[in-house]
Structure formats: structure tokens, C-alpha cells
């Protein structure tokens, strides 16, 4: 054996040893997340049951194959048998797989049926996937009427490697946009989407449901542990697919009721009057925040965009042209492009972000008032 071959074998052995050491250190990361609901625990148990069954089948089948090949090899004088249409063998290889199929299907079917039973929920929340954020609306139960949009909380500096990654990198949302639920209550989640297919997925709670435009799907959970549980969109939904986190805060009933009260008071205090006339500086200041939360990922902070998918706003015909065209573009989006509708924003927010776009960078095109947006809603 040449010295180069020995060196290659040595390096391979070192790499395998390093991988084994790393794997031992990270063994806990290879399993499912700790269950925070009975359904998640059932899914975990089912996963382990199926894995054990698969290992038993694998060892049994391949063990028999290897034994048969070894014990009946030609070097021991065995001659290959010649036979056809053995009824016994055909019955065996039909009955045994059927039994195995039932062993898999019975527990799996019970769990799937339980997952689909979203009836008699205490709280119903509608989650609408939008490129690239989640729109939440509490539509039944305690908290009915609460509505907010949840966006990524990880700073752009971390995403663009200008700052160290945080503990919950890409799995954190803007403060105040977490989904709050009380412990021990059945929560039904209705999922849909405004543009493309998304998926609402929180592993620790044992639920994942696609959010499909034009359809309402549902799933449910009942959390049995207080804590904060994180998930994300689990469908490849576009450029910012990895930037759609989901954060669920499970709290006591007392804390939940307090949150509901505080949230409704804040909504009343923050409610915008669409008939109010704003000054240009106030609209620009408000619009800068709306732009940072909804537009910066595509059109960039400098307004230059990332052509051709996301055109620049700096000097664009839309941002410097007629107000009506700009309002319609933000309200309704543009079919067959990445520009989606932002109807979920209220009239004041849309007026503010349009004013910001029309008066930032090299643009100087005047303000748009909330009443003008309201007049063009369809």
C-alpha cells in the first residue's frame, strides 16, 4: 500500500472520529422537540414505535438474506434450487406484509383522525400566510376581535452578517406579535394564504397545516405546558421563505385574560381615523416604520430593490407618478409578479407607506392621505 493511500485512510478515520464526536455532542438535536401537548407526545411515541418496527423488519429481512447467502453458498457445495409457483411461499409473502401494514396503519390512523378533530374548540384563530409574514385574527372565544400582523423580529444586521446571530435567530417575531393562548384550552387554527402556499408549523405543539390561497384548512392543539414555542413556515413560499417565524406563548388563564384586556385597550387607543388629515412629516415618519416591516426585504432600505424581480422605488414611475396608480399597486398588488396585495394594512398605514416611498431617496412627489386610500378600496 502506498504512503498516499495510508494518508487518505488516516484522514478518513480522523473525519469519521470527528463526526462521531460531534454527533455524540449533538445527539439531543437529532430527535423531535420535547412535546408541549398531548398530540405532540402521541406523534413522538408513534415516531419511535414506527422506527422500532422498521428496524426489526430491516434486521429480520436482511439478516435472513445474508444468512441464506452465507449458509447456501456455492463454495459449500450447494446447488441453486429450481422451482416455480410455490403456493406456500406466495401465501407467506402476502400475509406477512399485510400484518405489517396493519401494524403500521392502526396506530397511525388513530393519530391522524385525532389530529383532524378540531370540533368544540375554546378559541379559534385565523392565520393567514402572506409573503412573508403571518396575519392573525382571533375570531371566536376569549380574545375575539384581536387582530395583528406578526413579522420577523431578527434584525437585518444579523441576517446580513453585520452582527452576531442571536439565540433565536430567524425564530423570533417583533415584540407584541406573538400568538398568546391559555394553557389547557383547545385552540383551533384556521389557515389560509393571500398569495402562495404557506404552512403553519409548530413542532412542540404537534401541528402543521398548509395555508392555501382560496381555501380554509384547520388544525388544533391543546398545550399542557406553559412556555414559548417556536415554529416557521414549512413550505417553499419564495425569496424570504426562511423569514416567516411563528411564536406561540402558552400562559396561565389569568395571564391570558389580562393580555386580552390589555390588547383590546391598545387596539382602541391605536385605532386610526381614516378621515384624519396628516402632515407630510408625520406620514413619512409613520410610513418609514410600515416600510421597514413590510417592504424592505424586497425593495431594500435604499429603495434600489433587487431587479428584475423587485424593481427599485427610487425614481420609479409608480412612486413618482399619479397617486391613484401608486395606491392601486399597494392595495391590489400586480398579478403574476412578486408584488402582492397589502389590503390587510389599514388606510392610514397604506397612506403613510406610500407617502414615505414618494418622498424618500430622490423622490419628491407629495403626500397621500388615508381618505384617498379609503376611496380606492374595492
N, C-alpha and C positions, 0 to 999 in steps of 0.2 A: 504494500500500500504506500502510495507516495505521501510526502510530507504535506502537500497541499490538501490531499484527501483527509488526512488526520486533522489538519487545521479546520477544515469545514465541519467535520464531525464534532470537534471540540466546541466550535462556535454554536452549532445547532443544539448541543447539550446544554450550553450556557443559556441559550434563548429559552429552551424548554423549562429549565430550572427557574429562570426569572419569571416566566409566565405562570408557573405553578405557585411561586411565592406571592405574586400579585393576586392570583385567583384566590389563594387562601385568605389574603388580607381583605378581599372584597367579596367574600362568599355571601355575605348578607345582602349584597346588591343584586344577586342573581335571582332571588326569589320574588314573589309577589309582595306588594306593600302590605304592612300589617293591616288587618281588617278593622274597619271602624263601624261596620254594620253587619247584621246577621247574614244578609245576602252576600256581602263580600267574603265572609267566613265560609259560607257554603260553596262559593266559587273556588276558594282556596282549597277546601277539602276535596272538591271534585277534581281539581287540577292534580292534586297529589295522588288521588285514587286512580285516575287515568294513567298517570306516569308510572305508577307501580304496576298496573295491569299491562302496560306497554312493555315494560322491562321484562316482566315474567314471560310474555309472549315471545319477545325477542330472544331471550335466553333459551326458552324451550325449543323454538323453531330452529335457530341457528345451532344450538347445541346438538339437536338430533341430526341436523345436516352434517355437521363436522364429524360427529361420531360415526354416522353411516359411511361417510367418505373414508374415514381412517380405518374403521374395522373391516371394510369390504374392499380394500384397495387391491389393485391387480398384483402388487408385489407379494401379497399373501396367498395368491392363487385363486382369488375369487373371479368368477366369470359373470359378466353382466347378464341379468335375467331378461328374458324376452316374454312379455305377456301384454295383453290388451283387455280392456273392458272389465276391470275388476270391480264388481258391484260393491263389495265391502269398502274398498278404498274410496270410491266415489261417495258413498254414504258418509264416511268419516269426514272427508274434506268438505262436505256440505253441512253436516250437523255441527261440527266444532266451530266453524266461523259464525254460524247462526247464533250459537250460545254466546260467543264472544261479543257479537253485535248487540245482543240483548243486555249483556253485562255493561256495555258502554251506554246504550241508549236509555235504559231505565232511569238511572240517576241523572243523566243529562237532561232528559225530558222534564223531570220534576223541577229542576232548577230553572230551565227556560220558561216553563209555564208560570212559575212563581215570579220571575222577572217581568213577565208581561201583565201581571195583575196589578194595575195601577188604580184600581177602584177604591172608594172610601178613603180618599186622601184628606189629610187635615189641612194641608196647604198646597196650592197649585201655583207654580212659577213657570212663566213662558220665557224660554231662552231662544233668542233669535241670533243666529250667526251672521255677522257682517264682516266683509274684508276690511280690517282684521281686528275685530272686537266682538263683544257679546252685549246684546241689548236684553235687559231683564225687566220683566213686568210681573208683579205679584197679582194674580187675577182671582184668587179665591182663598178664603181663610184669613187668619190674623195677618195683617200686613197688606190686605187687598188695596190696590191703588198705588203702591210704591213702584216707582219706575226709575231706572237709571241705566247708564251705559258703562260697561266695565272695559277698561283699556289696559294695555301693558304698563306695568309700573317700573320695569327695569330701565334705567337711564340710557340714553343713546350712547353716552361715553363708554359704558361697559360693552354695549353691542359692537361698537366700532373700535374696541381695544384701546381706548384712550384712558381707561380706568380699570382697576382690578375687578374681577367678577364678584358679585355679591353672593350671599348664602343661597338665595332663592332666584338665581339668575334665570330669567325668562319664565319663571313660575310665580311671579308677583304681579299684582294689579295696583292701579292707583288707589291710594288710601280712600276709604269710603265707598269703594265699588265692589266689595266682596259680597257674596251671597250669604246672608245670615239665615239660619234655620234653628229651631229649638230641638233639643235632644229628645229622642223617644217619639217624635211625631212623624207620621207618614207624609213624605213630601213628593208630590207628583211634578215631574219636569216635562213640559211640552216643548218640543224642539222644532224649529223651522229655520229657514235662511232667507236672506234678502237678495242673494246673488248667486253663489255657487254652493256646492255641498260642503258642509262643515260637520263636525261631530263633537258632542258634549261628553267628555270622558273624565271621570274622577275615580281612579283605580281603588283607593282606600274605601270608597263607598260602594264599590261593586256595580257601577253602572257606566254604560256607554251607549249613546244613541245618536244615529246620524241626524243631521239637521238639513233637510232637503227643501229647496225653493218650491213653493206651491203646495207643500204637504205639511201636516201636523203629525208628528210622531210623539210618543210618550214613553216615559220610563219613571222609575220611582226609587226612593231609598228611605230608610229609617235609621238614622245614625244613633248608635248606642254609646258613643264616647265623645266627650267634649274635646274640641281641638280645632285646628285649622288644617284643612285637607286641600291638596293642590292637584290640578289636572291641566289638560290643554286640549286644543282641537286635535282630533286624531284622523283628519282627512287632509290630503294634499290640496289645500284650497288657494294656493297662489304664492306670490312673492314673499309675503310676510306670514306664511303658514306657521312658522315656529314662534310667532309673537302673539298668540291668542290664548293666554293662560286662563285658567278657571280657579278661583279660590272660594272655598266654602268654609264658613265659620259656623261650627256647631256650638251652641251656647245653652245655658240653662233657660227654662221657660221665663223666669223672671228677667234675665238679661235680654232675652228676645223681645219681650213685651216693651221693655224700656227702649230698645233700639227702634222698634216700630213707632213708638210715640215720638222719639227724637227725630226720626227720619221724616215723618209726616209734617212735623213742625218746620223742619228745614225746607221741605218742598214748598210749603206755603210761603215761607219767608223769601225763598229764591224764585218764586214764580214770576215770570216776565210778562209784562203787559205789552201785547203786540201793537197797541196804539200809541205807546210812548215814543217820543221823538228824542233820539240820542244825538250827542255831539260827535263830530268826527274823531277826536282823540279818544273818547270813551269807547266808541265802536272798534277802533283799531286795537286798543288795549284788550278788550274782551275777545276780539277776533284772533289775536295772537295766541291766546290760550286754546281756543277751539281748533285753530290750525295745528298747533303742536300735538293735540290729542287725536286728530282725525286725518290730517293731510300730509304731515311732514314726512312720513315713511315713504310716500311715493313722489311728492313734488319737491322734497328736500327743504331744509331750513333756508337755503339761499334762493329758493324759487326756481332753480335751474332744472329740476326734475331729473329723470333718467330716461331720455329718449331711446327708442321711439315709443315704448310702452307708456311712459309717464312724461308728457310734454312739459316744457318749462312754463311757469306762470309769469315770470319776469319778462315783460314786453309782449305777452301773448295777445292775440286778437280778442280772445274771450275776456281776459282780465282788464283790458283797456277799451273794450268796445261797449256796445249798448248794454244797459243794466239788465234788461229783460233776458237777453241771451245768457248772461252770466248766472242769473237767478235760476233759470230753467235748467242749466247744466248741473248746478249743485243740487237742485231739488229732484230732478228726474234721472240724472246720470246720462250716459251715452251708450246705447245698445251696442253689443258686440265689441266693447272695449273694456279696459280695466276701470274706467270711470263709473262708479256705482252711484245710486241714489242716496242722498243724505236726508231723506224726509223725516228720519227719526229725530233729527235735531229740531228744536223749536224755531219759530220765526226770528226771534232775536239772535239766536246763535248763528243762524244762516246769514242774517243780515250782517252780523259782526265779522264773520269769517270772510264774506265776500268783500266787505269794506277793507279788511286787512289786506286781502290779495290785490285790491285795486289801488292801494296806497302804500305798498311796500316795494322795496328794491328800487327799480327805476320807474315803477308805475305811479301815476298821479291822476286817478280817474274819479275821485269823489266818493261820497258815502252812499250806502243803500240802507233804507230804514225798514224796520220789521213789518210795517204796514204794506210795503211794496212786495215783500216776500209772501205775506198772507194773501194778497190779491192774486198771486200767480200759482198758488197751490191748487192742484186738481183733485 
